[in-house]
Amino acid sequence: MRIYKFWLRPEIIYRFSSLKKEQDKNIEIIHTLTEKVIQQRKKEYQSRKQQQSETGESEEARWSVFLDSLLDARDENGVGLTDEDIKSEVITMMFAVSLIILS
């Protein structure tokens, strides 16, 4: 919307508009939802890993979803992604998928 309304292009004007307030509200909803999903999936993932270590099952036969791959990702030092990194990746993927669906 901001692209079409030239008077909203300057940041100082846009910052005080109702569109900015609506945008901030929507961004907060997206971040809150993403954080909830990540925390829930992380609990399930850790529970499944613990159960597999107790029973000696292998993960190989199971399909891995995108979020599980992020939770399992490690760098060369063995350090995993932070929750903020995971959130950023999930939001990027959500918008990429929505753009593909819309086109």
DRENZADREN-486430 format. One line per field, with one value per atom (N, C-alpha, C, CB): x, y, z; atom name; residue number from 1. Coordinates in nm, 2 decimals. Glycine has a CB too. Layout:
BEGIN
east	X, ... $
north	Y, ... $
up	Z, ... $
at	CA, ... $
i	NUM, ... $
This chain:
BEGIN
east	0.08, 0.00, 0.09, -0.09, 0.20, 0.28, 0.34, 0.40, 0.36, 0.42, 0.32, 0.45, 0.20, 0.10, 0.06, -0.03, 0.08, 0.05, 0.18, -0.03, 0.21, 0.34, 0.36, 0.35, 0.25, 0.27, 0.31, 0.14, 0.30, 0.35, 0.49, 0.26, 0.55, 0.69, 0.79, 0.73, 0.78, 0.88, 0.86, 0.87, 0.97, 0.96, 0.89, 1.10, 0.92, 0.87, 0.72, 0.93, 0.66, 0.52, 0.46, 0.48, 0.52, 0.47, 0.47, 0.55, 0.57, 0.58, 0.46, 0.71, 0.39, 0.28, 0.14, 0.29, 0.14, 0.02, -0.04, 0.05, -0.17, -0.24, -0.19, -0.39, -0.14, -0.08, 0.04, -0.04, 0.12, 0.24, 0.20, 0.33, 0.10, 0.05, 0.00, -0.06, -0.08, -0.13, -0.01, -0.22, 0.09, 0.20, 0.27, 0.30, 0.30, 0.36, 0.28, 0.38, 0.15, 0.07, 0.08, -0.08, 0.07, 0.08, 0.22, 0.06, 0.33, 0.46, 0.47, 0.57, 0.41, 0.41, 0.34, 0.35, 0.23, 0.15, 0.24, 0.02, 0.30, 0.39, 0.50, 0.45, 0.57, 0.68, 0.63, 0.75, 0.52, 0.46, 0.43, 0.34, 0.36, 0.32, 0.44, 0.23, 0.54, 0.66, 0.73, 0.76, 0.74, 0.81, 0.74, 0.82, 0.60, 0.53, 0.55, 0.38, 0.55, 0.57, 0.71, 0.55, 0.81, 0.94, 0.96, 1.04, 0.91, 0.92, 0.85, 0.86, 0.73, 0.65, 0.73, 0.51, 0.78, 0.85, 0.98, 0.88, 1.05, 1.17, 1.15, 1.23, 1.04, 1.00, 0.98, 0.88, 0.90, 0.87, 1.00, 0.77, 1.08, 1.21, 1.30, 1.28, 1.31, 1.40, 1.34, 1.41, 1.21, 1.14, 1.17, 0.99, 1.15, 1.18, 1.32, 1.14, 1.42, 1.56, 1.59, 1.65, 1.53, 1.55, 1.49, 1.49, 1.37, 1.31, 1.39, 1.17, 1.45, 1.53, 1.66, 1.56, 1.72, 1.84, 1.81, 1.91, 1.69, 1.66, 1.63, 1.54, 1.56, 1.52, 1.62, 1.38, 1.71, 1.82, 1.77, 1.87, 1.65, 1.60, 1.68, 1.45, 1.67, 1.74, 1.65, 1.81, 1.70, 1.63, 1.62, 1.68, 1.70, 1.72, 1.59, 1.82, 1.50, 1.38, 1.27, 1.32, 1.29, 1.19, 1.22, 1.19, 1.11, 1.13, 1.15, 1.00, 1.24, 1.27, 1.20, 1.42, 1.13, 1.07, 1.17, 0.94, 1.14, 1.23, 1.28, 1.17, 1.18, 1.21, 1.30, 1.08, 1.28, 1.37, 1.51, 1.32, 1.52, 1.66, 1.73, 1.65, 1.65, 1.71, 1.75, 1.61, 1.67, 1.70, 1.82, 1.58, 1.84, 1.95, 2.08, 1.91, 2.07, 2.19, 2.29, 2.14, 2.42, 2.53, 2.64, 2.59, 2.72, 2.83, 2.95, 2.86, 3.07, 3.19, 3.24, 3.30, 3.19, 3.23, 3.13, 3.25, 3.02, 2.92, 2.81, 2.98, 2.81, 2.72, 2.59, 2.78, 2.48, 2.35, 2.30, 2.24, 2.20, 2.14, 2.07, 2.04, 2.07, 1.99, 1.85, 2.05, 1.76, 1.62, 1.59, 1.54, 1.67, 1.65, 1.69, 1.73, 1.79, 1.83, 1.72, 1.97, 1.67, 1.57, 1.44, 1.53, 1.41, 1.29, 1.30, 1.26, 1.42, 1.45, 1.43, 1.59, 1.49, 1.48, 1.33, 1.56, 1.26, 1.12, 1.04, 1.06, 1.05, 0.98, 1.01, 1.01, 1.14, 1.18, 1.12, 1.34, 1.11, 1.05, 0.90, 1.08, 0.84, 0.69, 0.66, 0.64, 0.73, 0.71, 0.74, 0.78, 0.85, 0.89, 0.78, 1.02, 0.72, 0.62, 0.49, 0.59, 0.46, 0.34, 0.35, 0.31, 0.47, 0.49, 0.47, 0.63, 0.52, 0.51, 0.36, 0.59, 0.29, 0.15, 0.07, 0.09, 0.10, 0.03, 0.06, 0.06, 0.17, 0.20, 0.16, 0.35 $
north	-0.12, 0.00, 0.13, 0.00, 0.12, 0.23, 0.27, 0.20, 0.17, 0.20, 0.29, 0.07, 0.26, 0.33, 0.47, 0.25, 0.49, 0.62, 0.70, 0.61, 0.79, 0.86, 0.94, 0.95, 0.99, 1.07, 0.98, 1.14, 0.85, 0.76, 0.71, 0.64, 0.75, 0.70, 0.76, 0.74, 0.89, 0.93, 0.86, 1.09, 0.81, 0.73, 0.81, 0.69, 0.94, 1.02, 1.03, 1.16, 1.03, 1.04, 0.90, 1.09, 0.80, 0.66, 0.61, 0.57, 0.65, 0.61, 0.65, 0.67, 0.76, 0.80, 0.77, 0.95, 0.69, 0.65, 0.53, 0.63, 0.51, 0.39, 0.26, 0.40, 0.27, 0.16, 0.10, 0.20, 0.19, 0.15, 0.08, 0.27, 0.13, 0.06, -0.08, 0.14, -0.09, -0.22, -0.31, -0.20, -0.26, -0.34, -0.39, -0.26, -0.31, -0.35, -0.46, -0.23, -0.45, -0.55, -0.68, -0.50, -0.68, -0.80, -0.87, -0.77, -0.79, -0.84, -0.91, -0.73, -0.84, -0.90, -1.04, -0.80, -1.04, -1.17, -1.28, -1.15, -1.25, -1.34, -1.39, -1.28, -1.30, -1.34, -1.42, -1.21, -1.39, -1.46, -1.60, -1.39, -1.61, -1.74, -1.83, -1.73, -1.77, -1.84, -1.89, -1.75, -1.81, -1.84, -1.96, -1.73, -1.96, -2.07, -2.20, -2.03, -2.19, -2.31, -2.37, -2.28, -2.28, -2.33, -2.39, -2.21, -2.33, -2.38, -2.52, -2.29, -2.53, -2.65, -2.76, -2.64, -2.73, -2.83, -2.87, -2.77, -2.77, -2.80, -2.90, -2.67, -2.89, -2.98, -3.12, -2.93, -3.12, -3.25, -3.32, -3.24, -3.24, -3.29, -3.34, -3.17, -3.27, -3.32, -3.44, -3.21, -3.45, -3.57, -3.69, -3.54, -3.67, -3.78, -3.82, -3.73, -3.73, -3.76, -3.84, -3.64, -3.80, -3.87, -4.01, -3.79, -4.02, -4.15, -4.25, -4.14, -4.19, -4.27, -4.32, -4.19, -4.23, -4.27, -4.38, -4.15, -4.38, -4.48, -4.61, -4.43, -4.61, -4.73, -4.78, -4.71, -4.69, -4.73, -4.73, -4.87, -4.66, -4.65, -4.56, -4.60, -4.57, -4.49, -4.39, -4.57, -4.27, -4.16, -4.18, -4.02, -4.26, -4.27, -4.30, -4.38, -4.38, -4.42, -4.31, -4.54, -4.21, -4.10, -3.98, -4.06, -3.93, -3.81, -3.69, -3.78, -3.60, -3.48, -3.36, -3.46, -3.29, -3.16, -3.05, -3.13, -2.94, -2.82, -2.78, -2.71, -2.77, -2.72, -2.82, -2.69, -2.95, -3.05, -3.03, -3.19, -3.01, -2.99, -2.87, -2.97, -2.76, -2.64, -2.67, -2.52, -2.75, -2.78, -2.87, -2.85, -2.95, -3.05, -2.99, -3.17, -2.88, -2.82, -2.77, -2.69, -2.80, -2.76, -2.71, -2.89, -2.61, -2.56, -2.65, -2.41, -2.61, -2.69, -2.71, -2.64, -2.62, -2.63, -2.71, -2.49, -2.76, -2.83, -2.74, -2.92, -2.61, -2.52, -2.51, -2.38, -2.53, -2.52, -2.38, -2.60, -2.37, -2.24, -2.18, -2.25, -2.05, -1.99, -1.99, -1.85, -1.96, -1.95, -1.84, -1.93, -1.73, -1.61, -1.65, -1.49, -1.73, -1.78, -1.86, -1.85, -1.96, -2.05, -1.97, -2.15, -1.87, -1.79, -1.72, -1.69, -1.66, -1.59, -1.68, -1.53, -1.80, -1.90, -1.94, -2.02, -1.96, -2.01, -1.90, -2.05, -1.77, -1.66, -1.64, -1.53, -1.65, -1.64, -1.75, -1.65, -1.87, -1.98, -1.96, -2.12, -1.91, -1.89, -1.79, -1.84, -1.68, -1.58, -1.63, -1.45, -1.71, -1.76, -1.86, -1.84, -1.94, -2.03, -1.95, -2.13, -1.85, -1.77, -1.70, -1.67, -1.65, -1.59, -1.69, -1.53, -1.81, -1.92, -1.95, -2.04, -1.96, -2.00, -1.88, -2.02, -1.76, -1.65, -1.63, -1.52, -1.67, -1.65, -1.76, -1.63 $
up	0.00, 0.00, 0.00, 0.12, 0.07, 0.08, -0.05, 0.18, -0.14, -0.27, -0.35, -0.34, -0.34, -0.42, -0.37, -0.43, -0.24, -0.18, -0.16, -0.05, -0.25, -0.25, -0.12, -0.36, -0.06, 0.07, 0.19, 0.10, 0.17, 0.28, 0.26, 0.29, 0.15, 0.13, 0.23, -0.01, 0.26, 0.37, 0.50, 0.39, 0.56, 0.68, 0.79, 0.72, 0.81, 0.92, 0.91, 0.91, 0.79, 0.78, 0.80, 0.64, 0.74, 0.75, 0.89, 0.66, 0.97, 1.11, 1.19, 1.17, 1.16, 1.24, 1.17, 1.26, 1.07, 1.00, 1.06, 0.85, 1.04, 1.08, 1.02, 1.06, 0.89, 0.82, 0.90, 0.68, 0.95, 1.03, 1.15, 1.06, 1.22, 1.34, 1.31, 1.41, 1.20, 1.15, 1.11, 1.03, 1.04, 1.01, 1.13, 0.92, 1.23, 1.35, 1.42, 1.44, 1.43, 1.49, 1.42, 1.49, 1.29, 1.21, 1.22, 1.06, 1.23, 1.25, 1.38, 1.23, 1.48, 1.62, 1.62, 1.72, 1.55, 1.54, 1.48, 1.46, 1.37, 1.30, 1.39, 1.17, 1.46, 1.55, 1.67, 1.60, 1.72, 1.84, 1.79, 1.90, 1.68, 1.63, 1.60, 1.50, 1.54, 1.50, 1.63, 1.42, 1.73, 1.85, 1.92, 1.95, 1.92, 1.98, 1.91, 1.98, 1.78, 1.70, 1.72, 1.55, 1.72, 1.74, 1.88, 1.73, 1.98, 2.12, 2.13, 2.22, 2.07, 2.08, 2.00, 2.02, 1.88, 1.80, 1.87, 1.66, 1.94, 2.01, 2.12, 2.06, 2.20, 2.30, 2.25, 2.38, 2.14, 2.07, 2.02, 1.96, 1.96, 1.90, 2.01, 1.83, 2.12, 2.23, 2.30, 2.34, 2.31, 2.37, 2.28, 2.38, 2.15, 2.05, 2.06, 1.91, 2.06, 2.07, 2.20, 2.06, 2.31, 2.43, 2.43, 2.55, 2.37, 2.36, 2.27, 2.31, 2.16, 2.07, 2.14, 1.94, 2.22, 2.28, 2.39, 2.35, 2.45, 2.55, 2.49, 2.63, 2.37, 2.31, 2.20, 2.24, 2.17, 2.07, 1.92, 2.10, 1.90, 1.76, 1.68, 1.77, 1.55, 1.46, 1.39, 1.35, 1.36, 1.30, 1.15, 1.34, 1.09, 0.95, 0.87, 0.92, 0.92, 0.85, 0.85, 0.91, 0.93, 0.95, 0.86, 1.10, 0.80, 0.72, 0.81, 0.63, 0.77, 0.85, 0.79, 0.86, 0.88, 0.83, 0.85, 0.92, 0.78, 0.78, 0.92, 0.70, 1.01, 1.14, 1.22, 1.22, 1.20, 1.26, 1.21, 1.24, 1.08, 1.02, 1.08, 0.87, 1.11, 1.17, 1.32, 1.17, 1.39, 1.53, 1.53, 1.59, 1.43, 1.43, 1.37, 1.35, 1.31, 1.24, 1.34, 1.15, 1.30, 1.38, 1.29, 1.46, 1.34, 1.27, 1.29, 1.30, 1.24, 1.25, 1.39, 1.16, 1.48, 1.62, 1.70, 1.68, 1.64, 1.71, 1.77, 1.81, 1.74, 1.80, 1.71, 1.82, 1.78, 1.70, 1.68, 1.78, 1.60, 1.58, 1.70, 1.46, 1.72, 1.83, 1.79, 1.86, 1.89, 1.86, 1.76, 1.99, 1.78, 1.69, 1.54, 1.73, 1.53, 1.39, 1.33, 1.40, 1.41, 1.37, 1.33, 1.47, 1.41, 1.38, 1.25, 1.50, 1.23, 1.11, 0.98, 1.11, 0.99, 0.88, 0.86, 0.91, 0.96, 0.95, 0.89, 1.09, 0.93, 0.87, 0.73, 0.95, 0.69, 0.55, 0.47, 0.54, 0.52, 0.45, 0.43, 0.52, 0.54, 0.53, 0.42, 0.66, 0.41, 0.31, 0.17, 0.34, 0.16, 0.03, -0.02, 0.04, 0.07, 0.03, -0.01, 0.14, 0.07, 0.04, -0.09, 0.15, -0.13, -0.26, -0.37, -0.27, -0.35, -0.45, -0.47, -0.42, -0.36, -0.37, -0.44, -0.23, -0.41, -0.47, -0.62, -0.39, -0.66, -0.81, -0.90, -0.82 $
at	N, CA, C, CB, N, CA, C, CB, N, CA, C, CB, N, CA, C, CB, N, CA, C, CB, N, CA, C, CB, N, CA, C, CB, N, CA, C, CB, N, CA, C, CB, N, CA, C, CB, N, CA, C, CB, N, CA, C, CB, N, CA, C, CB, N, CA, C, CB, N, CA, C, CB, N, CA, C, CB, N, CA, C, CB, N, CA, C, CB, N, CA, C, CB, N, CA, C, CB, N, CA, C, CB, N, CA, C, CB, N, CA, C, CB, N, CA, C, CB, N, CA, C, CB, N, CA, C, CB, N, CA, C, CB, N, CA, C, CB, N, CA, C, CB, N, CA, C, CB, N, CA, C, CB, N, CA, C, CB, N, CA, C, CB, N, CA, C, CB, N, CA, C, CB, N, CA, C, CB, N, CA, C, CB, N, CA, C, CB, N, CA, C, CB, N, CA, C, CB, N, CA, C, CB, N, CA, C, CB, N, CA, C, CB, N, CA, C, CB, N, CA, C, CB, N, CA, C, CB, N, CA, C, CB, N, CA, C, CB, N, CA, C, CB, N, CA, C, CB, N, CA, C, CB, N, CA, C, CB, N, CA, C, CB, N, CA, C, CB, N, CA, C, CB, N, CA, C, CB, N, CA, C, CB, N, CA, C, CB, N, CA, C, CB, N, CA, C, CB, N, CA, C, CB, N, CA, C, CB, N, CA, C, CB, N, CA, C, CB, N, CA, C, CB, N, CA, C, CB, N, CA, C, CB, N, CA, C, CB, N, CA, C, CB, N, CA, C, CB, N, CA, C, CB, N, CA, C, CB, N, CA, C, CB, N, CA, C, CB, N, CA, C, CB, N, CA, C, CB, N, CA, C, CB, N, CA, C, CB, N, CA, C, CB, N, CA, C, CB, N, CA, C, CB, N, CA, C, CB, N, CA, C, CB, N, CA, C, CB, N, CA, C, CB, N, CA, C, CB, N, CA, C, CB, N, CA, C, CB, N, CA, C, CB, N, CA, C, CB, N, CA, C, CB, N, CA, C, CB, N, CA, C, CB, N, CA, C, CB, N, CA, C, CB, N, CA, C, CB, N, CA, C, CB, N, CA, C, CB, N, CA, C, CB, N, CA, C, CB, N, CA, C, CB, N, CA, C, CB, N, CA, C, CB $
i	1, 1, 1, 1, 2, 2, 2, 2, 3, 3, 3, 3, 4, 4, 4, 4, 5, 5, 5, 5, 6, 6, 6, 6, 7, 7, 7, 7, 8, 8, 8, 8, 9, 9, 9, 9, 10, 10, 10, 10, 11, 11, 11, 11, 12, 12, 12, 12, 13, 13, 13, 13, 14, 14, 14, 14, 15, 15, 15, 15, 16, 16, 16, 16, 17, 17, 17, 17, 18, 18, 18, 18, 19, 19, 19, 19, 20, 20, 20, 20, 21, 21, 21, 21, 22, 22, 22, 22, 23, 23, 23, 23, 24, 24, 24, 24, 25, 25, 25, 25, 26, 26, 26, 26, 27, 27, 27, 27, 28, 28, 28, 28, 29, 29, 29, 29, 30, 30, 30, 30, 31, 31, 31, 31, 32, 32, 32, 32, 33, 33, 33, 33, 34, 34, 34, 34, 35, 35, 35, 35, 36, 36, 36, 36, 37, 37, 37, 37, 38, 38, 38, 38, 39, 39, 39, 39, 40, 40, 40, 40, 41, 41, 41, 41, 42, 42, 42, 42, 43, 43, 43, 43, 44, 44, 44, 44, 45, 45, 45, 45, 46, 46, 46, 46, 47, 47, 47, 47, 48, 48, 48, 48, 49, 49, 49, 49, 50, 50, 50, 50, 51, 51, 51, 51, 52, 52, 52, 52, 53, 53, 53, 53, 54, 54, 54, 54, 55, 55, 55, 55, 56, 56, 56, 56, 57, 57, 57, 57, 58, 58, 58, 58, 59, 59, 59, 59, 60, 60, 60, 60, 61, 61, 61, 61, 62, 62, 62, 62, 63, 63, 63, 63, 64, 64, 64, 64, 65, 65, 65, 65, 66, 66, 66, 66, 67, 67, 67, 67, 68, 68, 68, 68, 69, 69, 69, 69, 70, 70, 70, 70, 71, 71, 71, 71, 72, 72, 72, 72, 73, 73, 73, 73, 74, 74, 74, 74, 75, 75, 75, 75, 76, 76, 76, 76, 77, 77, 77, 77, 78, 78, 78, 78, 79, 79, 79, 79, 80, 80, 80, 80, 81, 81, 81, 81, 82, 82, 82, 82, 83, 83, 83, 83, 84, 84, 84, 84, 85, 85, 85, 85, 86, 86, 86, 86, 87, 87, 87, 87, 88, 88, 88, 88, 89, 89, 89, 89, 90, 90, 90, 90, 91, 91, 91, 91, 92, 92, 92, 92, 93, 93, 93, 93, 94, 94, 94, 94, 95, 95, 95, 95, 96, 96, 96, 96, 97, 97, 97, 97, 98, 98, 98, 98, 99, 99, 99, 99, 100, 100, 100, 100, 101, 101, 101, 101, 102, 102, 102, 102, 103, 103, 103, 103 $
